[in-house]
Structure formats: structure tokens, C-alpha cells
Amino acid sequence: MAGRGRGWRGEAPTPEGMRCLNALRGGEQPSSVIATSAGLSQASVIQKLKTLEGHGYVSSRLESVKEHQAREKEPHERNKGQRRTYWKLTRAGETVVNG
């Protein structure tokens, strides 16, 4: 799909991409929270975020659920060893969102 539609080759993000960017205004979030805020499926959000990351609008980092729970003081043994991706706006993304 590369090269199709808006959001490619330096063009503005798609409306769905903008919803994802707007959901990140409050700071770093996992895709599940972005999906809820943007009103999109988590699969669609992940696809949009990967595209936006490729264009420099967002960045991501992996954190183990155990590390997150230690920071948040939420012990849940059932999630032990799992990893979660957190997304945040880059300067380019902030420029797009804030106009």
C-alpha cells in the first residue's frame, strides 16, 4: 500500500491518522488507549501508527508489562513477561497536531 493516498511522501496524515495523533496530545500512550480515544480498532491504530512512525510523526518504545507495573505499582502476575509498545508524538507530530 505504500505510495497510496494521503499520509505518504510528506503529505498530511489521513483523517484516521490525525485522530491517532490527537489522542497522543496528552502524552505517551499504548495503542489500546489510543484506539479507545480515536474510536478505531486497535489493529487499525497500530497500522496507522506504524505509517506515522515511518514519516517521523510519532516514535515508539517497548516496555515490559512488569516494568510498567513496577512504575505504576499495579502488580498483575498474569501479564508477567509480556511487552507493550508505547507511542508518543515527535516534534513533527506536535507541529501537525498543533497547527
Beta strands, then each sheet from edge to edge (+ up, - down):
strand 1: 29-30
strand 2: 58-64
strand 3: 83-89
sheet 1: 1+ 3- 2+
end
